[in-house]
Amino acid sequence: MSELRELYQEIILDHNKSPRNFGKLECVTTSQEGYNPLCGDHLYVHLRLEENRIEGVSFEGSGCAISKASASLMTVAIQGKSVAEAERLFEDFHSMVMADVAEPVDETKLGKMAIFSGVREFPMRVKCATLAWHAMKSAISGDESPVSTE
């Protein structure tokens, strides 16, 4: 097994077992529900926005290891960022997981989230990795309809 794959598994398992920012956030200004009917992932992303900045973020719900780890890493990555920075990170993450398997990954843009480039090999898992991200983007935009991967 390659070194990158081992790191991928280690980080995914760590964030699945001990997700960061898991639970209901206090003083929420916006929340969004996300659901993946194919595998049953169901989560809520909670944000506290102050002056166009993400001052608080959390998630709750259940899902597969990839879904929970992605949500956990996302919350760490966007905490304290401006809304515009979080939206750019969404675009960079989404582009990476949707790219061709052979396309190189720009780790400087994505940091630890670059480990999710491995889901490109398994198209059904892309929905798991992006669910929390779509919920976050929808919450920021004020869309009240739950996010679904279908």
C-alpha atoms as one frame of an Amber mdcrd trajectory, in Angstrom:
protein
   0.000   0.000   0.000   1.343   3.413  -0.899   2.326   5.917   1.756  -0.421
   8.331   0.623  -3.076   5.615   0.875  -1.934   4.743   4.393  -2.090   8.413
   5.390  -5.523   8.668   3.767  -6.825   5.744   5.778  -5.252   7.012   9.001
  -6.764  10.504   8.728 -10.171   9.196   7.630 -10.296   6.743  10.524  -9.144
   9.363  13.042 -11.751  11.943  11.987 -14.450   9.272  11.807 -13.684   7.938
  15.280 -13.157  11.376  16.873 -14.887  13.935  14.666 -13.962  17.546  15.342
 -16.721  20.091  15.964 -19.345  17.364  16.292 -22.604  18.345  17.985 -25.022
  21.235  18.055 -23.413  24.657  17.930 -24.687  27.363  20.268 -25.916  30.678
  18.859 -26.441  29.268  15.353 -27.321  31.789  12.662 -27.904  29.226   9.902
 -28.105  25.446   9.534 -28.614  23.053   6.683 -29.627  19.421   6.444 -27.846
  17.096   4.028 -28.931  13.614   2.990 -27.404  10.941   0.785 -30.170   8.406
   0.104 -27.773   5.993  -1.614 -25.829   5.159   1.527 -27.954   6.761   4.248
 -25.598   9.603   5.263 -27.709  12.211   7.057 -26.215  15.269   8.694 -26.756
  18.872   9.682 -24.175  21.626   9.311 -24.506  24.536  11.748 -22.860  27.923
  11.247 -22.526  31.064  13.313 -21.866  33.894  10.888 -20.728  37.274  12.158
 -19.853  40.138   9.823 -19.444  37.796   6.840 -17.079  35.495   8.770 -17.593
  31.939  10.023 -17.136  32.383  13.757 -18.530  28.972  14.639 -19.170  25.733
  12.786 -20.268  22.256  13.757 -22.051  19.244  12.361 -24.154  16.429  13.710
 -25.731  13.323  12.305 -24.606   9.951  11.079 -22.897   8.602   8.045 -20.115
   6.498   6.643 -16.472   7.095   7.587 -15.799   9.244   4.519 -18.850  11.430
   5.108 -18.057  12.015   8.796 -14.342  12.571   8.209 -15.027  15.018   5.402
 -17.481  16.976   7.571 -14.996  17.000  10.431 -12.106  18.235   8.290 -14.352
  20.798   6.612 -15.348  22.318   9.950 -11.702  22.678  10.934 -10.811  24.206
   7.565 -13.551  26.854   7.432 -13.553  27.942  11.091 -12.640  31.642  11.216
 -12.665  32.049   7.445 -14.654  34.647   5.567 -17.710  33.426   3.696 -15.877
  34.097   0.410 -12.876  32.017   1.551 -15.171  29.137   2.571 -16.918  29.276
  -0.805 -13.547  29.204  -2.616 -12.501  26.226  -0.509 -15.759  24.500  -1.474
 -14.983  25.109  -5.168 -11.402  23.841  -4.801 -12.538  20.740  -2.887 -15.356
  19.989  -5.301 -13.085  20.431  -8.337 -10.503  18.103  -6.802 -12.893  15.227
  -6.057 -14.577  15.570  -9.461 -11.294  15.681 -11.406  -9.809  12.838 -13.407
  -7.880  10.336 -11.269  -4.645  11.189 -13.086  -4.924  14.934 -12.444  -2.417
  16.143  -9.832  -3.735  17.604  -6.570  -2.724  21.086  -5.414  -2.091  20.393
  -1.738  -1.266  24.046  -1.048  -4.907  24.985  -1.689  -6.481  22.107   0.207
  -4.094  21.058   2.966  -5.242  17.875   4.698  -8.368  17.740   2.564  -6.172
  16.698  -0.362  -6.398  13.176   1.061  -9.923  12.996  -0.326  -8.499  12.928
  -3.846  -8.603   9.162  -3.368 -12.405   9.149  -3.680 -11.996   9.960  -7.382
 -11.245   6.274  -7.854 -14.684   5.437  -6.421 -17.329   7.729  -7.973 -20.056
   6.587  -5.567 -17.922   7.828  -2.646 -17.641  11.355  -4.091 -21.186  11.996
  -2.850 -20.157  10.929   0.645 -17.145  13.248   0.636 -19.062  16.265  -0.675
 -22.297  16.037   1.321 -21.233  18.272   4.226 -19.636  20.721   1.796 -22.860
  21.102  -0.177 -24.788  21.553   3.069 -22.339  24.241   4.208 -22.579  26.101
   0.904 -26.364  25.913   0.989 -26.462  27.179   4.583 -24.296  30.168   3.638
 -26.540  31.011   0.697 -29.653  30.852   2.891 -31.312  28.068   0.926 -33.886
  26.417   3.167 -34.370  23.224   1.150 -32.467  20.197   2.470 -29.479  19.185
   0.352 -29.658  15.782  -1.302 -27.011  14.008  -3.345 -29.715  12.762  -5.700
